[in-house]
């Protein structure tokens, strides 16, 4: 009996002790991890695909006059190219004309020198003061001493040299005229291309029904037209 009473008292005390415990409502939250590791790819990715270039388009310009381009090029070399917006051709034109102009000046100068020396050596001696060739001898004395005295050039040699420089002088003048004409023709061709033609990506063809007039010898009394198809090409 005593043992049962002691067991009951211990059980009741344990029950009261368990009911007296209150749960902890403050939950401990875990500290966030502030050290966040970010994987950043520092290697710049490049594409191996080739760049697509847009093709240049040409459209006709009805206000662009080829005749005006030719007139400007004939008046001032390169003006027609500027009118056609071909600026890069102007330095080439003036470089060619500049070299040919320099060739004209050099060949004309040397022609005069060797022609005067040929006339002086034709007399067989040095001209005396008062002689018609004395002024030429004084003017070209350095060249006379160089070619005649030092090199021993004869009269035929000097005449051949004078003829060669004269020929080069004439060829240089003809070359200037040729370059002048070629750049005018080039301006006309560019202007004609700009004003008359178009070359772009809009190359198409249209087909539409139409009525074609009959020739007089093939016309009948029923109709003066015959049905047909019209093909239109965009060039």
C-alpha positions as CSV (number, residue, x, y, z in Angstrom):
1,X,0.0,0.0,0.0
2,X,2.8,2.4,0.9
3,X,4.6,1.5,-2.3
4,X,1.6,2.4,-4.5
5,X,1.0,5.7,-2.6
6,X,4.7,6.7,-3.2
7,X,4.5,5.8,-6.8
8,X,1.3,8.0,-7.2
9,X,3.0,11.0,-5.5
10,X,6.1,10.7,-7.7
11,X,3.9,10.5,-10.9
12,X,1.8,13.6,-9.8
13,X,5.0,15.6,-9.1
14,X,6.5,14.7,-12.4
15,X,3.2,15.7,-14.2
16,X,3.2,19.1,-12.4
17,X,6.8,19.6,-13.3
18,X,6.3,18.9,-17.0
19,X,3.3,21.3,-17.1
20,X,5.4,24.0,-15.6
21,X,7.9,24.0,-18.5
22,X,7.0,26.7,-21.2
23,X,8.3,26.4,-24.7
24,X,11.0,28.9,-25.9
25,X,9.2,31.0,-28.5
26,X,12.4,32.8,-29.6
27,X,13.8,30.8,-32.4
28,X,17.5,31.1,-33.1
29,X,17.8,32.0,-36.7
30,X,21.0,30.9,-38.4
31,X,23.3,33.6,-39.4
32,X,23.3,34.2,-43.1
33,X,26.5,33.5,-44.9
34,X,27.7,36.9,-46.0
35,X,30.6,35.5,-47.9
36,X,28.9,34.7,-51.2
37,X,31.2,33.3,-53.8
38,X,30.3,34.5,-57.3
39,X,31.7,32.7,-60.3
40,X,32.4,35.4,-62.8
41,X,33.8,34.4,-66.2
42,X,36.5,36.9,-66.8
43,X,37.4,35.4,-70.2
44,X,35.7,37.4,-73.0
45,X,34.0,35.2,-75.4
46,X,34.4,36.0,-79.0
47,X,32.4,34.8,-81.9
48,X,34.2,33.0,-84.7
49,X,31.4,33.9,-87.2
50,X,32.5,36.3,-89.9
51,X,31.0,39.8,-90.0
52,X,28.2,40.2,-92.5
53,X,28.9,43.3,-94.7
54,X,26.0,45.0,-96.3
55,X,26.5,45.3,-100.0
56,X,26.6,48.7,-101.4
57,X,23.5,49.8,-103.3
58,X,23.3,52.0,-106.3
59,X,20.3,53.9,-107.3
60,X,19.8,55.9,-110.4
61,X,19.8,59.7,-110.1
62,X,17.8,61.4,-112.8
63,X,19.3,64.8,-112.0
64,X,22.9,63.7,-112.5
65,X,24.0,64.8,-116.0
66,X,26.9,63.1,-117.8
67,X,27.3,66.0,-120.1
68,X,27.9,68.3,-117.2
69,X,30.5,66.0,-115.8
70,X,32.4,65.9,-119.1
71,X,32.3,69.7,-119.4
72,X,33.6,70.2,-115.9
73,X,36.4,67.6,-116.4
74,X,37.5,69.3,-119.7
75,X,37.5,72.7,-118.0
76,X,39.3,71.7,-114.8
77,X,40.8,68.2,-114.4
78,X,39.2,66.3,-111.6
79,X,36.1,68.6,-111.4
80,X,33.9,65.9,-113.0
81,X,35.1,63.3,-110.5
82,X,34.2,65.6,-107.7
83,X,30.8,66.1,-109.3
84,X,30.4,62.3,-109.4
85,X,31.6,61.9,-105.7
86,X,34.7,60.0,-106.8
87,X,37.0,62.1,-104.6
88,X,39.8,59.4,-104.5
89,X,40.5,59.8,-108.2
90,X,41.4,63.5,-108.0
91,X,44.9,62.9,-106.3
92,X,45.7,60.2,-108.9
93,X,44.8,62.6,-111.8
94,X,46.9,65.5,-110.5
95,X,49.8,63.1,-109.6
96,X,49.9,61.9,-113.2
97,X,49.6,65.4,-114.6
98,X,52.2,66.7,-112.2
99,X,54.8,64.1,-113.3
100,X,54.1,64.7,-116.9
101,X,54.4,68.5,-116.4
102,X,57.7,68.0,-114.7
103,X,58.8,65.8,-117.7
104,X,57.8,68.6,-120.1
105,X,59.9,71.2,-118.1
106,X,63.0,69.0,-117.8
107,X,63.0,67.8,-121.4
108,X,62.5,71.3,-122.7
109,X,65.4,72.7,-120.6
110,X,67.8,69.9,-121.7
111,X,66.7,70.3,-125.3
112,X,67.7,74.0,-125.3
113,X,71.0,73.2,-123.6
114,X,72.1,70.5,-126.1
115,X,70.8,72.4,-129.1
116,X,72.9,75.4,-128.1
117,X,76.0,73.2,-127.6
118,X,75.4,71.5,-131.0
119,X,75.3,74.9,-132.7
120,X,78.5,76.1,-130.8
121,X,80.5,72.9,-131.7
122,X,79.3,73.1,-135.3
123,X,81.6,76.2,-135.7
124,X,84.6,74.2,-134.7
125,X,85.7,76.5,-131.9
126,X,84.8,78.8,-129.1
127,X,82.7,81.8,-130.3
128,X,84.4,85.2,-130.2
129,X,82.8,88.2,-128.4
130,X,80.3,89.8,-130.7
131,X,79.4,86.5,-132.4
132,X,75.7,85.4,-132.5
133,X,76.6,82.3,-130.5
134,X,78.7,84.1,-127.9
135,X,75.7,84.8,-125.6
136,X,74.7,81.1,-125.7
137,X,78.3,80.1,-124.9
138,X,78.4,82.4,-121.9
139,X,75.0,81.1,-120.7
140,X,75.9,77.4,-121.1
141,X,79.6,77.6,-120.4
142,X,79.4,75.1,-117.5
143,X,77.6,72.6,-119.7
144,X,80.1,73.2,-122.5
145,X,83.0,72.5,-120.2
146,X,81.3,69.4,-118.8
147,X,80.1,67.7,-122.0
148,X,82.5,69.0,-124.7
149,X,85.8,69.6,-122.8
150,X,85.6,66.9,-120.2
151,X,83.6,64.2,-121.9
152,X,84.7,65.0,-125.4
153,X,81.2,65.0,-126.9
154,X,81.1,65.5,-130.6
155,X,78.7,67.6,-132.6
156,X,76.7,64.5,-133.8
157,X,76.4,63.3,-130.2
158,X,75.1,66.7,-129.1
159,X,72.6,66.8,-132.0
160,X,71.3,63.3,-131.2
161,X,70.9,64.3,-127.5
162,X,69.0,67.4,-128.5
163,X,66.7,65.4,-130.8
164,X,66.0,62.8,-128.1
165,X,65.0,65.5,-125.6
166,X,62.9,67.2,-128.2
167,X,61.1,63.9,-128.8
168,X,60.5,63.3,-125.1
169,X,59.2,66.9,-124.8
170,X,56.6,66.2,-127.5
171,X,55.6,62.9,-126.0
172,X,55.1,64.5,-122.6
173,X,52.8,67.1,-124.0
174,X,50.8,64.4,-125.9
175,X,50.6,62.4,-122.7
176,X,49.2,65.3,-120.8
177,X,46.5,65.7,-123.5
178,X,45.8,62.0,-123.3
179,X,45.4,62.0,-119.5
180,X,43.2,65.0,-119.7
181,X,40.9,63.2,-122.2
182,X,40.9,59.9,-120.3
183,X,39.8,61.6,-117.0
184,X,37.0,63.4,-118.9
185,X,35.9,60.0,-120.4
186,X,36.1,58.5,-116.9
187,X,33.9,61.2,-115.5
188,X,31.3,60.6,-118.3
189,X,31.2,56.9,-117.6
190,X,30.8,57.3,-113.9
191,X,28.1,60.0,-114.4
192,X,26.3,57.7,-116.9
193,X,26.4,54.8,-114.4
194,X,25.0,57.0,-111.7
195,X,22.2,58.6,-113.7
196,X,21.0,55.6,-115.8
197,X,21.6,52.3,-113.9
198,X,20.9,50.8,-110.5
199,X,22.7,47.7,-109.1
200,X,21.2,46.7,-105.7
201,X,19.7,43.7,-104.0
202,X,16.2,44.4,-105.4
203,X,16.6,42.4,-108.5
204,X,13.1,41.1,-109.3
205,X,10.8,40.2,-112.2
206,X,7.1,40.8,-112.5
207,X,4.7,39.0,-114.8
208,X,1.4,40.6,-115.7
209,X,-1.2,40.1,-118.4
210,X,-1.4,42.8,-121.1
211,X,-2.9,43.5,-124.5
212,X,-0.4,43.8,-127.5
213,X,-1.5,45.8,-130.5
214,X,-1.4,43.9,-133.7
215,X,0.5,45.1,-136.8
216,X,-1.6,46.6,-139.5
217,X,-0.9,43.7,-141.9
218,X,-1.9,41.1,-139.3
219,X,-4.9,42.9,-137.8
220,X,-8.3,41.3,-138.2
221,X,-11.8,42.8,-138.0
222,X,-12.6,41.3,-134.6
223,X,-10.0,43.0,-132.4
224,X,-6.9,45.2,-132.9
225,X,-5.3,43.8,-129.8
226,X,-4.2,40.3,-128.8
227,X,-3.7,39.0,-125.3
228,X,-0.1,38.5,-124.0
229,X,2.1,38.5,-121.0
230,X,4.4,41.4,-119.9
231,X,7.7,40.7,-118.2
232,X,9.1,43.5,-116.1
233,X,12.7,43.2,-114.9
234,X,14.1,45.5,-112.1
235,X,17.7,46.1,-113.0
